[in-house]
Amino acid sequence: MTGAGIPFNIGDVFPNFTAQTTFGPIDFHKWISGTWAVLFSHPADYTPVCTTEMVRLVKLLPEFVTRDCKVIALSIDSVESHKGWIEDILKVAEKPSLDFPVIADESREIAYKLNMLDKDELGKDGIPLTCRAVYIIDDRQKLRASICYPATTGRNFDEILRVIDSLQLTDKHSVATPADWKDGDACMVLPTVKQEDVAKLFPAGVEVIPVPSGKTYLRKTPQP
């Protein structure tokens, strides 16, 4: 398969699909069921980088749970293949169970639909494998962020958690998170906040950073 699947952008409702998984059949939208979700795609089972990512994800799962965020993975192999691979993952992770589903996508139908295929990475059958896609979906089933890595580059899961923290914080408050922000750091007041509303919205105070233009758009406040 080549070409593009369904076009969708940040802010769009994420495309729905049905799939077989290690937890049984799912309807993706019903599975999300009012929570946040992250969908990770993997090029193939029994591969080194994918295995390190799954090990990391197994260990970090409680961090996603505290953010009311479900986790689901996808690989192009079968459910039976996934189950065998999971035994390896759990052995390396030193954990008793893998508590999130892994989607089987042997036909690449879902990967194609969700624009996950990497045309430069071919399987033994000559068909493109999936890239390392990350889709962060909110509790309204809207796509909020997407990151795609090539097969040779493992994901940074700390960054994925940081993005979720930023999205959930900025949904509740009139702030944006600056470069390299981490939970607990100062935030930037949105340009749309009028000066007369600042004191009411930000009782902890706002610092205006002086710049040569004289404009007051750089307004910093403690994290709400």
C-alpha positions as protocol buffer text, in pm:
chain_id: "A"
residue {
  index: 1
  type: MET
  ca { x: 0 y: 0 z: 0 }
}
residue {
  index: 2
  type: THR
  ca { x: 118 y: 351 z: -78 }
}
residue {
  index: 3
  type: GLY
  ca { x: -36 y: 695 z: -80 }
}
residue {
  index: 4
  type: ALA
  ca { x: -236 y: 862 z: 192 }
}
residue {
  index: 5
  type: GLY
  ca { x: -528 y: 743 z: 400 }
}
residue {
  index: 6
  type: ILE
  ca { x: -802 y: 957 z: 549 }
}
residue {
  index: 7
  type: PRO
  ca { x: -684 y: 1320 z: 583 }
}
residue {
  index: 8
  type: PHE
  ca { x: -717 y: 1447 z: 940 }
}
residue {
  index: 9
  type: ASN
  ca { x: -556 y: 1730 z: 1131 }
}
residue {
  index: 10
  type: ILE
  ca { x: -509 y: 1847 z: 1486 }
}
residue {
  index: 11
  type: GLY
  ca { x: -852 y: 1941 z: 1618 }
}
residue {
  index: 12
  type: ASP
  ca { x: -1037 y: 1692 z: 1399 }
}
residue {
  index: 13
  type: VAL
  ca { x: -1228 y: 1399 z: 1542 }
}
residue {
  index: 14
  type: PHE
  ca { x: -987 y: 1106 z: 1517 }
}
residue {
  index: 15
  type: PRO
  ca { x: -1099 y: 847 z: 1259 }
}
residue {
  index: 16
  type: ASN
  ca { x: -1281 y: 552 z: 1408 }
}
residue {
  index: 17
  type: PHE
  ca { x: -1192 y: 191 z: 1328 }
}
residue {
  index: 18
  type: THR
  ca { x: -1256 y: -163 z: 1446 }
}
residue {
  index: 19
  type: ALA
  ca { x: -973 y: -404 z: 1513 }
}
residue {
  index: 20
  type: GLN
  ca { x: -866 y: -732 z: 1664 }
}
residue {
  index: 21
  type: THR
  ca { x: -639 y: -684 z: 1964 }
}
residue {
  index: 22
  type: THR
  ca { x: -474 y: -885 z: 2239 }
}
residue {
  index: 23
  type: PHE
  ca { x: -776 y: -784 z: 2453 }
}
residue {
  index: 24
  type: GLY
  ca { x: -1027 y: -897 z: 2190 }
}
residue {
  index: 25
  type: PRO
  ca { x: -1217 y: -695 z: 1924 }
}
residue {
  index: 26
  type: ILE
  ca { x: -1256 y: -322 z: 1981 }
}
residue {
  index: 27
  type: ASP
  ca { x: -1437 y: -25 z: 1833 }
}
residue {
  index: 28
  type: PHE
  ca { x: -1182 y: 252 z: 1886 }
}
residue {
  index: 29
  type: HIS
  ca { x: -1422 y: 533 z: 1974 }
}
residue {
  index: 30
  type: LYS
  ca { x: -1614 y: 312 z: 2217 }
}
residue {
  index: 31
  type: TRP
  ca { x: -1285 y: 195 z: 2368 }
}
residue {
  index: 32
  type: ILE
  ca { x: -1178 y: 556 z: 2437 }
}
residue {
  index: 33
  type: SER
  ca { x: -1512 y: 609 z: 2617 }
}
residue {
  index: 34
  type: GLY
  ca { x: -1464 y: 962 z: 2752 }
}
residue {
  index: 35
  type: THR
  ca { x: -1096 y: 940 z: 2846 }
}
residue {
  index: 36
  type: TRP
  ca { x: -778 y: 1060 z: 2680 }
}
residue {
  index: 37
  type: ALA
  ca { x: -588 y: 805 z: 2472 }
}
residue {
  index: 38
  type: VAL
  ca { x: -251 y: 759 z: 2305 }
}
residue {
  index: 39
  type: LEU
  ca { x: -213 y: 531 z: 2002 }
}
residue {
  index: 40
  type: PHE
  ca { x: 141 y: 410 z: 1929 }
}
residue {
  index: 41
  type: SER
  ca { x: 233 y: 225 z: 1609 }
}
residue {
  index: 42
  type: HIS
  ca { x: 526 y: -15 z: 1578 }
}
residue {
  index: 43
  type: PRO
  ca { x: 694 y: -144 z: 1259 }
}
residue {
  index: 44
  type: ALA
  ca { x: 688 y: -511 z: 1367 }
}
residue {
  index: 45
  type: ASP
  ca { x: 693 y: -759 z: 1654 }
}
residue {
  index: 46
  type: TYR
  ca { x: 1021 y: -910 z: 1778 }
}
residue {
  index: 47
  type: THR
  ca { x: 1229 y: -610 z: 1676 }
}
residue {
  index: 48
  type: PRO
  ca { x: 1484 y: -443 z: 1905 }
}
residue {
  index: 49
  type: VAL
  ca { x: 1375 y: -79 z: 1915 }
}
residue {
  index: 50
  type: CYS
  ca { x: 1005 y: -166 z: 1935 }
}
residue {
  index: 51
  type: THR
  ca { x: 1078 y: -397 z: 2225 }
}
residue {
  index: 52
  type: THR
  ca { x: 1263 y: -125 z: 2419 }
}
residue {
  index: 53
  type: GLU
  ca { x: 969 y: 108 z: 2360 }
}
residue {
  index: 54
  type: MET
  ca { x: 715 y: -148 z: 2481 }
}
residue {
  index: 55
  type: VAL
  ca { x: 925 y: -220 z: 2789 }
}
residue {
  index: 56
  type: ARG
  ca { x: 936 y: 152 z: 2867 }
}
residue {
  index: 57
  type: LEU
  ca { x: 561 y: 182 z: 2811 }
}
residue {
  index: 58
  type: VAL
  ca { x: 484 y: -110 z: 3044 }
}
residue {
  index: 59
  type: LYS
  ca { x: 686 y: 59 z: 3318 }
}
residue {
  index: 60
  type: LEU
  ca { x: 534 y: 404 z: 3256 }
}
residue {
  index: 61
  type: LEU
  ca { x: 170 y: 290 z: 3233 }
}
residue {
  index: 62
  type: PRO
  ca { x: 83 y: 422 z: 3584 }
}
residue {
  index: 63
  type: GLU
  ca { x: 189 y: 770 z: 3466 }
}
residue {
  index: 64
  type: PHE
  ca { x: -66 y: 755 z: 3185 }
}
residue {
  index: 65
  type: VAL
  ca { x: -333 y: 623 z: 3423 }
}
residue {
  index: 66
  type: THR
  ca { x: -285 y: 922 z: 3657 }
}
residue {
  index: 67
  type: ARG
  ca { x: -353 y: 1146 z: 3356 }
}
residue {
  index: 68
  type: ASP
  ca { x: -677 y: 958 z: 3276 }
}
residue {
  index: 69
  type: CYS
  ca { x: -515 y: 848 z: 2952 }
}
residue {
  index: 70
  type: LYS
  ca { x: -554 y: 505 z: 2797 }
}
residue {
  index: 71
  type: VAL
  ca { x: -272 y: 348 z: 2596 }
}
residue {
  index: 72
  type: ILE
  ca { x: -299 y: 125 z: 2291 }
}
residue {
  index: 73
  type: ALA
  ca { x: -30 y: -4 z: 2054 }
}
residue {
  index: 74
  type: LEU
  ca { x: -44 y: -127 z: 1695 }
}
residue {
  index: 75
  type: SER
  ca { x: 187 y: -357 z: 1503 }
}
residue {
  index: 76
  type: ILE
  ca { x: 149 y: -519 z: 1162 }
}
residue {
  index: 77
  type: ASP
  ca { x: 162 y: -873 z: 1301 }
}
residue {
  index: 78
  type: SER
  ca { x: -114 y: -1105 z: 1425 }
}
residue {
  index: 79
  type: VAL
  ca { x: -266 y: -1131 z: 1772 }
}
residue {
  index: 80
  type: GLU
  ca { x: -88 y: -1463 z: 1823 }
}
residue {
  index: 81
  type: SER
  ca { x: 244 y: -1307 z: 1726 }
}
residue {
  index: 82
  type: HIS
  ca { x: 176 y: -1020 z: 1966 }
}
residue {
  index: 83
  type: LYS
  ca { x: 111 y: -1261 z: 2253 }
}
residue {
  index: 84
  type: GLY
  ca { x: 445 y: -1434 z: 2200 }
}
residue {
  index: 85
  type: TRP
  ca { x: 627 y: -1102 z: 2173 }
}
residue {
  index: 86
  type: ILE
  ca { x: 460 y: -979 z: 2492 }
}
residue {
  index: 87
  type: GLU
  ca { x: 624 y: -1265 z: 2683 }
}
residue {
  index: 88
  type: ASP
  ca { x: 963 y: -1128 z: 2578 }
}
residue {
  index: 89
  type: ILE
  ca { x: 861 y: -773 z: 2669 }
}
residue {
  index: 90
  type: LEU
  ca { x: 745 y: -873 z: 3017 }
}
residue {
  index: 91
  type: LYS
  ca { x: 1062 y: -1071 z: 3080 }
}
residue {
  index: 92
  type: VAL
  ca { x: 1281 y: -770 z: 2996 }
}
residue {
  index: 93
  type: ALA
  ca { x: 1050 y: -527 z: 3182 }
}
residue {
  index: 94
  type: GLU
  ca { x: 1036 y: -758 z: 3484 }
}
residue {
  index: 95
  type: LYS
  ca { x: 661 y: -702 z: 3502 }
}
residue {
  index: 96
  type: PRO
  ca { x: 383 y: -962 z: 3539 }
}
residue {
  index: 97
  type: SER
  ca { x: 141 y: -833 z: 3276 }
}
residue {
  index: 98
  type: LEU
  ca { x: 96 y: -595 z: 2985 }
}
residue {
  index: 99
  type: ASP
  ca { x: -217 y: -403 z: 3080 }
}
residue {
  index: 100
  type: PHE
  ca { x: -301 y: -235 z: 2750 }
}
residue {
  index: 101
  type: PRO
  ca { x: -414 y: -380 z: 2415 }
}
residue {
  index: 102
  type: VAL
  ca { x: -200 y: -432 z: 2108 }
}
residue {
  index: 103
  type: ILE
  ca { x: -378 y: -406 z: 1774 }
}
residue {
  index: 104
  type: ALA
  ca { x: -319 y: -663 z: 1500 }
}
residue {
  index: 105
  type: ASP
  ca { x: -290 y: -505 z: 1154 }
}
residue {
  index: 106
  type: GLU
  ca { x: -148 y: -770 z: 921 }
}
residue {
  index: 107
  type: SER
  ca { x: -321 y: -620 z: 616 }
}
residue {
  index: 108
  type: ARG
  ca { x: -194 y: -266 z: 702 }
}
residue {
  index: 109
  type: GLU
  ca { x: -554 y: -151 z: 660 }
}
residue {
  index: 110
  type: ILE
  ca { x: -556 y: 53 z: 980 }
}
residue {
  index: 111
  type: ALA
  ca { x: -202 y: 184 z: 928 }
}
residue {
  index: 112
  type: TYR
  ca { x: -300 y: 297 z: 579 }
}
residue {
  index: 113
  type: LYS
  ca { x: -620 y: 462 z: 703 }
}
residue {
  index: 114
  type: LEU
  ca { x: -430 y: 650 z: 974 }
}
residue {
  index: 115
  type: ASN
  ca { x: -132 y: 755 z: 756 }
}
residue {
  index: 116
  type: MET
  ca { x: 116 y: 543 z: 950 }
}
residue {
  index: 117
  type: LEU
  ca { x: 301 y: 372 z: 665 }
}
residue {
  index: 118
  type: ASP
  ca { x: 670 y: 444 z: 602 }
}
residue {
  index: 119
  type: LYS
  ca { x: 740 y: 398 z: 231 }
}
residue {
  index: 120
  type: ASP
  ca { x: 1114 y: 365 z: 294 }
}
residue {
  index: 121
  type: GLU
  ca { x: 1077 y: 73 z: 536 }
}
residue {
  index: 122
  type: LEU
  ca { x: 960 y: -246 z: 364 }
}
residue {
  index: 123
  type: GLY
  ca { x: 874 y: -580 z: 519 }
}
residue {
  index: 124
  type: LYS
  ca { x: 978 y: -918 z: 382 }
}
residue {
  index: 125
  type: ASP
  ca { x: 667 y: -910 z: 163 }
}
residue {
  index: 126
  type: GLY
  ca { x: 776 y: -582 z: 5 }
}
residue {
  index: 127
  type: ILE
  ca { x: 489 y: -390 z: 167 }
}
residue {
  index: 128
  type: PRO
  ca { x: 569 y: -77 z: 371 }
}
residue {
  index: 129
  type: LEU
  ca { x: 593 y: -114 z: 747 }
}
residue {
  index: 130
  type: THR
  ca { x: 446 y: 135 z: 990 }
}
residue {
  index: 131
  type: CYS
  ca { x: 651 y: 425 z: 1118 }
}
residue {
  index: 132
  type: ARG
  ca { x: 661 y: 504 z: 1489 }
}
residue {
  index: 133
  type: ALA
  ca { x: 349 y: 721 z: 1498 }
}
residue {
  index: 134
  type: VAL
  ca { x: 211 y: 876 z: 1816 }
}
residue {
  index: 135
  type: TYR
  ca { x: -143 y: 1011 z: 1820 }
}
residue {
  index: 136
  type: ILE
  ca { x: -267 y: 1188 z: 2134 }
}
residue {
  index: 137
  type: ILE
  ca { x: -647 y: 1199 z: 2145 }
}
residue {
  index: 138
  type: ASP
  ca { x: -855 y: 1384 z: 2402 }
}
residue {
  index: 139
  type: ASP
  ca { x: -1175 y: 1286 z: 2584 }
}
residue {
  index: 140
  type: ARG
  ca { x: -1384 y: 1433 z: 2302 }
}
residue {
  index: 141
  type: GLN
  ca { x: -1213 y: 1197 z: 2055 }
}
residue {
  index: 142
  type: LYS
  ca { x: -1025 y: 1486 z: 1893 }
}
residue {
  index: 143
  type: LEU
  ca { x: -665 y: 1459 z: 1775 }
}
residue {
  index: 144
  type: ARG
  ca { x: -458 y: 1697 z: 1988 }
}
residue {
  index: 145
  type: ALA
  ca { x: -101 y: 1612 z: 1888 }
}
residue {
  index: 146
  type: SER
  ca { x: 85 y: 1380 z: 1653 }
}
residue {
  index: 147
  type: ILE
  ca { x: 452 y: 1281 z: 1636 }
}
residue {
  index: 148
  type: CYS
  ca { x: 607 y: 1049 z: 1378 }
}
residue {
  index: 149
  type: TYR
  ca { x: 949 y: 888 z: 1414 }
}
residue {
  index: 150
  type: PRO
  ca { x: 1133 y: 669 z: 1161 }
}
residue {
  index: 151
  type: ALA
  ca { x: 1188 y: 301 z: 1238 }
}
residue {
  index: 152
  type: THR
  ca { x: 1550 y: 363 z: 1344 }
}
residue {
  index: 153
  type: THR
  ca { x: 1464 y: 621 z: 1613 }
}
residue {
  index: 154
  type: GLY
  ca { x: 1297 y: 517 z: 1937 }
}
residue {
  index: 155
  type: ARG
  ca { x: 1043 y: 748 z: 2095 }
}
residue {
  index: 156
  type: ASN
  ca { x: 1099 y: 977 z: 2393 }
}
residue {
  index: 157
  type: PHE
  ca { x: 818 y: 883 z: 2630 }
}
residue {
  index: 158
  type: ASP
  ca { x: 902 y: 1161 z: 2875 }
}
residue {
  index: 159
  type: GLU
  ca { x: 823 y: 1404 z: 2594 }
}
residue {
  index: 160
  type: ILE
  ca { x: 491 y: 1234 z: 2525 }
}
residue {
  index: 161
  type: LEU
  ca { x: 391 y: 1267 z: 2890 }
}
residue {
  index: 162
  type: ARG
  ca { x: 507 y: 1630 z: 2886 }
}
residue {
  index: 163
  type: VAL
  ca { x: 281 y: 1703 z: 2588 }
}
residue {
  index: 164
  type: ILE
  ca { x: -18 y: 1545 z: 2762 }
}
residue {
  index: 165
  type: ASP
  ca { x: 52 y: 1754 z: 3072 }
}
residue {
  index: 166
  type: SER
  ca { x: 69 y: 2069 z: 2861 }
}
residue {
  index: 167
  type: LEU
  ca { x: -252 y: 1991 z: 2673 }
}
residue {
  index: 168
  type: GLN
  ca { x: -448 y: 1912 z: 2987 }
}
residue {
  index: 169
  type: LEU
  ca { x: -317 y: 2219 z: 3169 }
}
residue {
  index: 170
  type: THR
  ca { x: -381 y: 2463 z: 2886 }
}
residue {
  index: 171
  type: ASP
  ca { x: -733 y: 2326 z: 2835 }
}
residue {
  index: 172
  type: LYS
  ca { x: -818 y: 2447 z: 3188 }
}
residue {
  index: 173
  type: HIS
  ca { x: -629 y: 2778 z: 3205 }
}
residue {
  index: 174
  type: SER
  ca { x: -556 y: 3072 z: 2973 }
}
residue {
  index: 175
  type: VAL
  ca { x: -188 y: 2986 z: 2942 }
}
residue {
  index: 176
  type: ALA
  ca { x: 56 y: 2828 z: 2698 }
}
residue {
  index: 177
  type: THR
  ca { x: 365 y: 2629 z: 2790 }
}
residue {
  index: 178
  type: PRO
  ca { x: 700 y: 2768 z: 2665 }
}
residue {
  index: 179
  type: ALA
  ca { x: 998 y: 2589 z: 2515 }
}
residue {
  index: 180
  type: ASP
  ca { x: 1131 y: 2304 z: 2731 }
}
residue {
  index: 181
  type: TRP
  ca { x: 848 y: 2351 z: 2982 }
}
residue {
  index: 182
  type: LYS
  ca { x: 800 y: 2080 z: 3243 }
}
residue {
  index: 183
  type: ASP
  ca { x: 517 y: 2032 z: 3489 }
}
residue {
  index: 184
  type: GLY
  ca { x: 557 y: 2293 z: 3763 }
}
residue {
  index: 185
  type: ASP
  ca { x: 746 y: 2546 z: 3550 }
}
residue {
  index: 186
  type: ALA
  ca { x: 621 y: 2897 z: 3476 }
}
residue {
  index: 187
  type: CYS
  ca { x: 379 y: 2942 z: 3185 }
}
residue {
  index: 188
  type: MET
  ca { x: 306 y: 3217 z: 2934 }
}
residue {
  index: 189
  type: VAL
  ca { x: -18 y: 3415 z: 2945 }
}
residue {
  index: 190
  type: LEU
  ca { x: -209 y: 3380 z: 2619 }
}
residue {
  index: 191
  type: PRO
  ca { x: -200 y: 3688 z: 2393 }
}
residue {
  index: 192
  type: THR
  ca { x: -582 y: 3681 z: 2385 }
}
residue {
  index: 193
  type: VAL
  ca { x: -602 y: 3762 z: 2760 }
}
residue {
  index: 194
  type: LYS
  ca { x: -678 y: 4133 z: 2803 }
}
residue {
  index: 195
  type: GLN
  ca { x: -465 y: 4328 z: 3046 }
}
residue {
  index: 196
  type: GLU
  ca { x: -768 y: 4421 z: 3256 }
}
residue {
  index: 197
  type: ASP
  ca { x: -841 y: 4052 z: 3314 }
}
residue {
  index: 198
  type: VAL
  ca { x: -488 y: 3952 z: 3419 }
}
residue {
  index: 199
  type: ALA
  ca { x: -521 y: 4015 z: 3793 }
}
residue {
  index: 200
  type: LYS
  ca { x: -844 y: 3816 z: 3817 }
}
residue {
  index: 201
  type: LEU
  ca { x: -718 y: 3520 z: 3611 }
}
residue {
  index: 202
  type: PHE
  ca { x: -367 y: 3505 z: 3757 }
}
residue {
  index: 203
  type: PRO
  ca { x: -374 y: 3590 z: 4129 }
}
residue {
  index: 204
  type: ALA
  ca { x: -18 y: 3457 z: 4169 }
}
residue {
  index: 205
  type: GLY
  ca { x: 102 y: 3748 z: 3956 }
}
residue {
  index: 206
  type: VAL
  ca { x: 233 y: 3810 z: 3605 }
}
residue {
  index: 207
  type: GLU
  ca { x: 581 y: 3921 z: 3504 }
}
residue {
  index: 208
  type: VAL
  ca { x: 613 y: 4116 z: 3178 }
}
residue {
  index: 209
  type: ILE
  ca { x: 948 y: 4045 z: 3014 }
}
residue {
  index: 210
  type: PRO
  ca { x: 1085 y: 4367 z: 2859 }
}
residue {
  index: 211
  type: VAL
  ca { x: 1185 y: 4354 z: 2491 }
}
residue {
  index: 212
  type: PRO
  ca { x: 1327 y: 4621 z: 2254 }
}
residue {
  index: 213
  type: SER
  ca { x: 997 y: 4653 z: 2067 }
}
residue {
  index: 214
  type: GLY
  ca { x: 832 y: 4778 z: 2383 }
}
residue {
  index: 215
  type: LYS
  ca { x: 546 y: 4535 z: 2330 }
}
residue {
  index: 216
  type: THR
  ca { x: 410 y: 4350 z: 2634 }
}
residue {
  index: 217
  type: TYR
  ca { x: 332 y: 4015 z: 2478 }
}
residue {
  index: 218
  type: LEU
  ca { x: 586 y: 3816 z: 2686 }
}
residue {
  index: 219
  type: ARG
  ca { x: 386 y: 3769 z: 3006 }
}
residue {
  index: 220
  type: LYS
  ca { x: 503 y: 3496 z: 3245 }
}
residue {
  index: 221
  type: THR
  ca { x: 306 y: 3352 z: 3535 }
}
residue {
  index: 222
  type: PRO
  ca { x: 352 y: 3066 z: 3780 }
}
residue {
  index: 223
  type: GLN
  ca { x: 184 y: 2747 z: 3665 }
}
residue {
  index: 224
  type: PRO
  ca { x: -185 y: 2770 z: 3761 }
}
